[in-house]
């Protein structure tokens, strides 16, 4: 097996080619929309990219939803892009430094043709900013081929049959892309590499956090198979499963190919599409009956010696028939019906089945594929099925990561012919001054950062803190004087617990947390009071942390006053803590009792 990975991390620096915010909100309401149709153009070498041609043939219309707070005429493709965002460039160069990547002398912007609707202009701007680096892992060095800076695509929304819908507040957010060499040894190693690279990106302090802000694309191949790109994995825990399933899928396809070759003796026979609509004129199959009533037709093809092939599992939950169905769908159909399926689930009768076999001139060893759609759509879909079934090899392709750890066909694997120079944006010279300014984002390496955190909060919490979205905030609070272990426990445990209990902890400001930790450092409150203060602030029951302490009567009891309470309570620590838990420090109570 060979495996490489591409990490795409969104940056919180503002957008790459305009000055809009890079903080897209899922709750934002669109204020306008525009409709576009995109077509492919030839790249720098005068060639038409196979992926661009594939997308254009889908003949789709694209609707884009606009947002005044996070989009402008640049995203609409109604105004030329502005100069490259220098903060994003600095973060990218800092990543190069952390990975020992050699930065380029001058950053050239390229256009990558993308006509699937994910960009209003029909291309994505991308730039190589460094090459030839490395990252150390438990299984040896993995080399870094490139570090790039590119713009994020638009966010896809529920899509109609002939129209794709996108929100473009996400469009143009800077992405740092790290591409490794195909040196990852197995699925576990893949996860380790991804986790380490993701941690490095977070250490810049400029990486966005949350679902969708970091994505992994995998490149996997096996001996005798082909390079397959799996796009859009958002969950680290799913990477190992995706790699294992792709290896299994290619191994299964090789066995299927060998079986087909053996059965057909190298002479694969696939019939021309036949109109089978008359066979189903009185069918009980609701899907087919409804489609025919809408003026659609049923077409089918015969695949010689394919009986039982379509039902062969290629990986858990997916069969060879699913592979063919994925190829048919871009034509505009919802799927296919094939002869290895249980016809009873479609309510297709034995007589209809016999008539289909008769019309397609099938023998006992043959198989069929049916498609229900408008004539041109059905013929296009079956043409794609024939093309895929005729591939007696594992095809190179781009696939989409699915939530269960499998993947589905998206489009052919793109080539270099989709690239050409960007003429609207000047290149960026990588000067000594620019590299010097980028150093503030580089920080320490992962091992150094982990060792530093361990001295502050211990080994277990250090590991959690290193991966946490709260790390930059934690470091700020500690710089301001917060006790490290308390700050870490509050951010990683107390806030999580309160959120689960329904407290709107997202309303708590950094300034308010700093106030709470200052009160603790000054011995004005005890640890147990912190959740109460946070809850009061979240509910707006207090104007500030000191105000919450006063209103809730949470001032710490200590010294002579606490000693008096111990004497009056006759040393009954349980009773004392039950009554004064939010105001008395347990350790101080124990010390007084010992005296």
C-alpha positions, 0 to 999 in steps of 0.5 A: 500500500502507498498512502499520502495525505493532504491537510487543508486548514482554514485560517482566521486571518480574514479572506485571502483576496478581499478584506471580508471576515473569514468567520462564516456563520452557519446561522447567517441569513442570506440577503441576495442570490445570483445564478450562474452556469459554468463552462470549462476552458483550456489550461496553460498547455492548451489542454482541456482537463478531464475533470472540468469536461466531466463537470460541464457535461452535467449541465447544471445550473448554480445558485449562490446565496450572498451575505453582506457581512462576509461577502463582497463583489470579489466573491460574486466574481464581479470585481477583480481580487485584491492583493494577497492577505499578508497575514495569511502569507505569514501564517503559511510561511510559519508552517513552512518553518515548522516543517523544515520546508524551503520557502519559494523566492516568489509566491506565484498565484495560479488558477485551478479550473473548478466548474463543479459550482464551488467557485463563482468564477469557475476556478480556484486560486492557489499558490505554492509557498514552499517545498521539500520538508519533513515531519518526524513520526513514530514510524520514521520521517514522512516528507512534505512535498508542498505547502500551499495557500489557497482559497476555500470553496463555497459551502454546498447546500441541499441540491436540486436535480438540475441545480446546485445551491451554494453559500458563498460566505465560506468562499475565499477563506484562506486554506493552508494545504500541506501535502505529504509524499506517499510514505505513510505505511498503514492506516494507523500511521495515516492518523498519526501523521494527520494528527501531528500536522493538525497540531502544528497548524493549531500552534500558529494560533491562527487556525480556525476550529470546529467541524469543517475547518480542517479537512483531510484528502487521502491518496491511496493505492495498492499494487496492481490498483490505482491512485485514488483520491478520497476527499473531504474527511473531516473527522480524524477518527475516520481516517484509519477506516477510510484507508482500510476500506479503500485498500479492501475496495481495490483488492476486491475490484482486482478479484472481480476483474480477474473473475470477469476476465476468466468468464469472458475470456477477455471478450466483454460483451455489453449490449446497446440500450434497449427501451423496456418501457412497454414491459412495465406499462402495468407494473406494480413497481411504484418507482417505475409506474410514477416515472412512466406517468411523468413521461419518463422511460425505462432502458436496460443493457445486458452485461454478458457473463456478469451474473452475481458480479454486481452483488459482490461486496467491495467493502463493508456496506458497498457492492460492485453494483454501487460502484456502477450506480455512482458512475450513473448518477452524474447523468442525473439519475438517482441510481440503477436497478440491477439483476443481482438485487432482490426484485421483490423489494421493487415489486417487479413481477416474475413475468416482467423479469422474464420479459426483460431477460427476453428483450435483452436476449439474456442467457442464464449467466448474464446480468442486466442494468435498468435505468428509469429517466427521461430518454437522453438522461437514461441513455447517458447514465447507461453509457456511463455504466457501460464505460465503468463496467468496461474498465477491466482495471482499477480506475484512477478517480476522485472519491467522496468520504462517507460518514461510515468510513467508505467512499463514493465516486465523484469524478475522474482524477484531475490532471495538470491541464486545469492550471493556468497563471492568475493575471489579476493578482501580483506575485508576492516576494518572500523577503527576509523581512516577511520571513522574520515577521512570520516567525511569531506564528511559528512558535515551538514544535509539537514536542517542545510545546508538549514538554512546556505544557507538561511542566505547567499542567502535568502529562495527561492535561498537557496532551488534552490541552495541546489538541484543544481549541482553547490552547491560545486562550489558555496561554493568554490567561496564564500570561495574565497570571492565571494558575495554569492547572486551574485555567486548564481544568476550567476550560477543558472540564468546567465549561464543558460540564456547564455547557452540557447542563444548558449554561450558555458558556459561549457568552463568557468573555476572555476578560471575565475569565481573567477576572475570575482567575485574578480573584482566585489568585488574590484568595478572594474566592475558592475553586468551588465558586468558579462554576457559580460565577460563570453561570451568573455571568452567562445568565447576565445575572451579574455585570462582572466577576466581582459583582457576581461574587458580591451578589452570590455571597461567595467571598472566601472565608479564611484566616481567623474567621475560618479558624473561628468557624472550625472551633464553633463546628467542633472540627466536623469537616463534613458539616463545615464543607456542606455549609461553606463549600463555596466559600472555604478552601478544603486544604486550609480547613484540613490544615486548621484541623491538624493544628 
